Amino acid sequence: MLPDPIARIRRFNRAVTRETGALDGSFLGRGRPLGAARVLNAIGQGIDDLARLRGYLGLDSGLASRLLRGLEAEGLIETRPRPEDARRRSLHLTDAGRREFDAYERLSNESAATILAAHPRPEALLAAMDLVASALGRNGIEIAAADPQSDEARYCLGEYYAELNRRFDTGFDPARSRDPEAADMSPPRGIFLTARSDGLPIGCAGLKGHDGRWAEVKRVWVAPAARGLGLARRMMDRIEAEARTLAIPLLRLDTNSALPEAVALYTRLGWREIPRFNDDPYPDTFFEKRL
């Protein structure tokens, strides 16, 4: 009899616990357990607010306080008054803490490289890890405005274009598409959003401004590993909210029938199919929505 799904998940959990050293008293041989190392890492990554730190790591107040006191006693972290409110404190690494952070980064990178090098299909392994990480971290996915010319925006758009090229019978060439100018997807004309899971970009959506009477939703993409988590709907809701803030009364978008999941999403969200409104050679289905 094959293992049931619950047994398979528990096997996975045991493997991750073992490989991450969750039970080791000295994580990566640095003299402190994984919990303290994770707090040190989070502060080193710029999470300097206690409430945000607790939420990011899923810690209750008692455990967070104990871990922070331990790191303070080691001389690895310190608290400082916030410039905007001296009654609140922010968390920072000391010079010794920065050295420990760097050591953990080096050892963690080496460990990850070893795992990849030992697997015969590293890309398949990474895809499986992305799927699990997105599912387990779904409540921590953040959607925020971004510069449409930033590295993370360009990464998302590159993945989006590559997928269209795979899925369209004619392929996809961004140079032939009506690619929006960056200024049209930046305030005050529009906005560009990226979705991040633990700092990694996994989705994007743009609002391209026109003449103030309407705007166009562009470049809605979600990484395959994050699909099915409601992320596209969240980004569309955020786009609509931003359009209302900009006093834009009408939104339009185009898509291709080779993307049936996109057509189904827009229909579910109350968009109405309309005749073609542009001369872009790739779309064959057009929608609008009044706000």
Contacts in CASP RR format, 6 or more apart in sequence:
PFRMAT RR
TARGET T0000
AUTHOR 0000-0000-0000
METHOD contacts of the structure
MODEL  1
MLPDPIARIRRFNRAVTRETGALDGSFLGRGRPLGAARVLNAIGQGIDDL
ARLRGYLGLDSGLASRLLRGLEAEGLIETRPRPEDARRRSLHLTDAGRRE
FDAYERLSNESAATILAAHPRPEALLAAMDLVASALGRNGIEIAAADPQS
DEARYCLGEYYAELNRRFDTGFDPARSRDPEAADMSPPRGIFLTARSDGL
PIGCAGLKGHDGRWAEVKRVWVAPAARGLGLARRMMDRIEAEARTLAIPL
LRLDTNSALPEAVALYTRLGWREIPRFNDDPYPDTFFEKRL
3 11 0 8 1.000
12 132 0 8 1.000
16 22 0 8 1.000
17 23 0 8 1.000
19 115 0 8 1.000
20 34 0 8 1.000
21 27 0 8 1.000
21 34 0 8 1.000
22 34 0 8 1.000
24 33 0 8 1.000
24 34 0 8 1.000
25 31 0 8 1.000
25 32 0 8 1.000
25 33 0 8 1.000
26 32 0 8 1.000
26 33 0 8 1.000
27 33 0 8 1.000
27 34 0 8 1.000
27 35 0 8 1.000
27 36 0 8 1.000
27 37 0 8 1.000
28 37 0 8 1.000
28 104 0 8 1.000
28 107 0 8 1.000
28 108 0 8 1.000
28 111 0 8 1.000
29 107 0 8 1.000
30 37 0 8 1.000
30 100 0 8 1.000
30 103 0 8 1.000
30 104 0 8 1.000
30 107 0 8 1.000
32 74 0 8 1.000
35 67 0 8 1.000
36 67 0 8 1.000
36 70 0 8 1.000
36 71 0 8 1.000
37 104 0 8 1.000
38 57 0 8 1.000
39 53 0 8 1.000
39 57 0 8 1.000
39 59 0 8 1.000
39 64 0 8 1.000
39 67 0 8 1.000
39 68 0 8 1.000
39 71 0 8 1.000
40 71 0 8 1.000
40 76 0 8 1.000
40 77 0 8 1.000
40 93 0 8 1.000
40 97 0 8 1.000
40 100 0 8 1.000
40 101 0 8 1.000
40 104 0 8 1.000
41 101 0 8 1.000
41 104 0 8 1.000
41 105 0 8 1.000
42 53 0 8 1.000
42 56 0 8 1.000
42 57 0 8 1.000
43 53 0 8 1.000
43 77 0 8 1.000
43 91 0 8 1.000
43 92 0 8 1.000
43 93 0 8 1.000
43 101 0 8 1.000
44 93 0 8 1.000
44 98 0 8 1.000
44 101 0 8 1.000
47 53 0 8 1.000
47 56 0 8 1.000
47 91 0 8 1.000
48 90 0 8 1.000
48 91 0 8 1.000
48 92 0 8 1.000
49 90 0 8 1.000
49 91 0 8 1.000
50 64 0 8 1.000
50 68 0 8 1.000
50 89 0 8 1.000
50 91 0 8 1.000
53 59 0 8 1.000
53 64 0 8 1.000
53 91 0 8 1.000
54 60 0 8 1.000
54 61 0 8 1.000
54 64 0 8 1.000
57 64 0 8 1.000
59 67 0 8 1.000
68 77 0 8 1.000
68 91 0 8 1.000
71 77 0 8 1.000
72 78 0 8 1.000
72 79 0 8 1.000
74 96 0 8 1.000
75 94 0 8 1.000
75 96 0 8 1.000
75 97 0 8 1.000
76 93 0 8 1.000
76 94 0 8 1.000
76 96 0 8 1.000
76 97 0 8 1.000
76 100 0 8 1.000
77 91 0 8 1.000
77 92 0 8 1.000
77 93 0 8 1.000
77 94 0 8 1.000
77 97 0 8 1.000
78 91 0 8 1.000
78 92 0 8 1.000
78 94 0 8 1.000
79 89 0 8 1.000
79 90 0 8 1.000
79 91 0 8 1.000
79 92 0 8 1.000
80 89 0 8 1.000
80 90 0 8 1.000
80 92 0 8 1.000
81 87 0 8 1.000
81 88 0 8 1.000
81 89 0 8 1.000
81 90 0 8 1.000
82 88 0 8 1.000
82 89 0 8 1.000
82 90 0 8 1.000
93 101 0 8 1.000
115 125 0 8 1.000
116 122 0 8 1.000
116 125 0 8 1.000
116 126 0 8 1.000
119 125 0 8 1.000
127 224 0 8 1.000
127 225 0 8 1.000
130 223 0 8 1.000
130 225 0 8 1.000
130 226 0 8 1.000
131 225 0 8 1.000
133 197 0 8 1.000
133 198 0 8 1.000
133 225 0 8 1.000
134 141 0 8 1.000
134 197 0 8 1.000
134 202 0 8 1.000
134 223 0 8 1.000
134 225 0 8 1.000
134 226 0 8 1.000
134 229 0 8 1.000
135 229 0 8 1.000
137 197 0 8 1.000
137 198 0 8 1.000
138 229 0 8 1.000
140 197 0 8 1.000
140 198 0 8 1.000
141 195 0 8 1.000
141 196 0 8 1.000
141 197 0 8 1.000
141 202 0 8 1.000
141 226 0 8 1.000
141 229 0 8 1.000
141 231 0 8 1.000
141 234 0 8 1.000
142 195 0 8 1.000
142 196 0 8 1.000
142 199 0 8 1.000
143 193 0 8 1.000
143 194 0 8 1.000
143 195 0 8 1.000
143 196 0 8 1.000
143 234 0 8 1.000
143 235 0 8 1.000
143 238 0 8 1.000
144 193 0 8 1.000
144 194 0 8 1.000
144 196 0 8 1.000
145 187 0 8 1.000
145 191 0 8 1.000
145 192 0 8 1.000
145 193 0 8 1.000
146 152 0 8 1.000
146 153 0 8 1.000
146 192 0 8 1.000
146 193 0 8 1.000
146 194 0 8 1.000
146 204 0 8 1.000
147 153 0 8 1.000
147 182 0 8 1.000
147 186 0 8 1.000
147 192 0 8 1.000
148 182 0 8 1.000
148 185 0 8 1.000
148 186 0 8 1.000
148 192 0 8 1.000
148 206 0 8 1.000
149 182 0 8 1.000
152 194 0 8 1.000
152 196 0 8 1.000
152 201 0 8 1.000
153 192 0 8 1.000
153 194 0 8 1.000
153 201 0 8 1.000
153 204 0 8 1.000
155 201 0 8 1.000
156 194 0 8 1.000
156 201 0 8 1.000
156 203 0 8 1.000
156 204 0 8 1.000
156 219 0 8 1.000
156 221 0 8 1.000
157 204 0 8 1.000
157 219 0 8 1.000
157 221 0 8 1.000
159 221 0 8 1.000
159 223 0 8 1.000
160 204 0 8 1.000
160 219 0 8 1.000
160 221 0 8 1.000
161 172 0 8 1.000
161 174 0 8 1.000
163 221 0 8 1.000
164 171 0 8 1.000
164 172 0 8 1.000
164 256 0 8 1.000
164 282 0 8 1.000
165 171 0 8 1.000
165 172 0 8 1.000
165 173 0 8 1.000
167 258 0 8 1.000
167 259 0 8 1.000
168 256 0 8 1.000
168 258 0 8 1.000
168 282 0 8 1.000
169 258 0 8 1.000
170 282 0 8 1.000
172 282 0 8 1.000
176 281 0 8 1.000
176 282 0 8 1.000
177 280 0 8 1.000
177 281 0 8 1.000
177 282 0 8 1.000
178 278 0 8 1.000
178 279 0 8 1.000
178 280 0 8 1.000
180 206 0 8 1.000
180 208 0 8 1.000
180 216 0 8 1.000
180 218 0 8 1.000
180 219 0 8 1.000
182 192 0 8 1.000
183 189 0 8 1.000
184 190 0 8 1.000
184 208 0 8 1.000
184 209 0 8 1.000
184 210 0 8 1.000
185 191 0 8 1.000
185 192 0 8 1.000
185 206 0 8 1.000
185 207 0 8 1.000
185 208 0 8 1.000
185 209 0 8 1.000
185 218 0 8 1.000
186 192 0 8 1.000
188 246 0 8 1.000
189 208 0 8 1.000
189 209 0 8 1.000
190 206 0 8 1.000
190 207 0 8 1.000
190 208 0 8 1.000
190 209 0 8 1.000
190 215 0 8 1.000
190 242 0 8 1.000
190 246 0 8 1.000
191 206 0 8 1.000
191 207 0 8 1.000
191 239 0 8 1.000
191 242 0 8 1.000
192 204 0 8 1.000
192 205 0 8 1.000
192 206 0 8 1.000
192 207 0 8 1.000
193 204 0 8 1.000
193 205 0 8 1.000
193 206 0 8 1.000
193 235 0 8 1.000
193 238 0 8 1.000
193 239 0 8 1.000
194 201 0 8 1.000
194 203 0 8 1.000
194 204 0 8 1.000
195 201 0 8 1.000
195 202 0 8 1.000
195 203 0 8 1.000
195 204 0 8 1.000
195 222 0 8 1.000
195 226 0 8 1.000
195 231 0 8 1.000
195 234 0 8 1.000
195 235 0 8 1.000
196 202 0 8 1.000
197 226 0 8 1.000
202 222 0 8 1.000
202 223 0 8 1.000
202 225 0 8 1.000
202 226 0 8 1.000
202 231 0 8 1.000
203 221 0 8 1.000
203 222 0 8 1.000
203 223 0 8 1.000
203 226 0 8 1.000
203 231 0 8 1.000
203 235 0 8 1.000
204 219 0 8 1.000
204 220 0 8 1.000
204 221 0 8 1.000
204 235 0 8 1.000
205 217 0 8 1.000
205 218 0 8 1.000
205 219 0 8 1.000
205 220 0 8 1.000
205 221 0 8 1.000
205 232 0 8 1.000
205 235 0 8 1.000
205 236 0 8 1.000
205 238 0 8 1.000
205 239 0 8 1.000
206 217 0 8 1.000
206 218 0 8 1.000
206 219 0 8 1.000
206 220 0 8 1.000
206 239 0 8 1.000
207 215 0 8 1.000
207 216 0 8 1.000
207 217 0 8 1.000
207 218 0 8 1.000
207 239 0 8 1.000
207 242 0 8 1.000
207 243 0 8 1.000
207 251 0 8 1.000
208 215 0 8 1.000
208 216 0 8 1.000
208 217 0 8 1.000
208 218 0 8 1.000
209 215 0 8 1.000
209 216 0 8 1.000
209 248 0 8 1.000
210 216 0 8 1.000
212 246 0 8 1.000
212 247 0 8 1.000
212 248 0 8 1.000
213 248 0 8 1.000
213 249 0 8 1.000
213 250 0 8 1.000
214 248 0 8 1.000
214 249 0 8 1.000
214 250 0 8 1.000
214 251 0 8 1.000
214 252 0 8 1.000
214 288 0 8 1.000
215 243 0 8 1.000
215 246 0 8 1.000
215 248 0 8 1.000
215 250 0 8 1.000
215 251 0 8 1.000
215 252 0 8 1.000
216 251 0 8 1.000
216 252 0 8 1.000
216 253 0 8 1.000
217 236 0 8 1.000
217 239 0 8 1.000
217 251 0 8 1.000
217 252 0 8 1.000
217 253 0 8 1.000
218 253 0 8 1.000
220 232 0 8 1.000
220 235 0 8 1.000
220 236 0 8 1.000
220 253 0 8 1.000
220 262 0 8 1.000
222 231 0 8 1.000
222 232 0 8 1.000
222 235 0 8 1.000
232 265 0 8 1.000
233 265 0 8 1.000
233 269 0 8 1.000
236 265 0 8 1.000
236 269 0 8 1.000
239 251 0 8 1.000
240 251 0 8 1.000
240 289 0 8 1.000
240 291 0 8 1.000
243 251 0 8 1.000
243 291 0 8 1.000
244 291 0 8 1.000
248 291 0 8 1.000
249 290 0 8 1.000
249 291 0 8 1.000
250 288 0 8 1.000
250 289 0 8 1.000
250 290 0 8 1.000
250 291 0 8 1.000
251 288 0 8 1.000
251 289 0 8 1.000
251 290 0 8 1.000
251 291 0 8 1.000
252 274 0 8 1.000
252 277 0 8 1.000
252 286 0 8 1.000
252 287 0 8 1.000
252 288 0 8 1.000
252 289 0 8 1.000
253 266 0 8 1.000
253 271 0 8 1.000
253 286 0 8 1.000
253 287 0 8 1.000
253 288 0 8 1.000
254 276 0 8 1.000
254 277 0 8 1.000
254 278 0 8 1.000
254 280 0 8 1.000
254 283 0 8 1.000
254 285 0 8 1.000
254 286 0 8 1.000
254 287 0 8 1.000
255 262 0 8 1.000
255 263 0 8 1.000
255 266 0 8 1.000
255 283 0 8 1.000
255 285 0 8 1.000
255 287 0 8 1.000
256 262 0 8 1.000
256 282 0 8 1.000
256 283 0 8 1.000
256 284 0 8 1.000
256 285 0 8 1.000
257 263 0 8 1.000
257 284 0 8 1.000
257 285 0 8 1.000
263 285 0 8 1.000
266 287 0 8 1.000
267 273 0 8 1.000
269 289 0 8 1.000
270 289 0 8 1.000
271 287 0 8 1.000
271 288 0 8 1.000
271 289 0 8 1.000
272 287 0 8 1.000
272 288 0 8 1.000
272 289 0 8 1.000
273 285 0 8 1.000
273 286 0 8 1.000
273 287 0 8 1.000
274 286 0 8 1.000
274 287 0 8 1.000
274 288 0 8 1.000
275 286 0 8 1.000
276 283 0 8 1.000
276 286 0 8 1.000
277 286 0 8 1.000
277 288 0 8 1.000
END
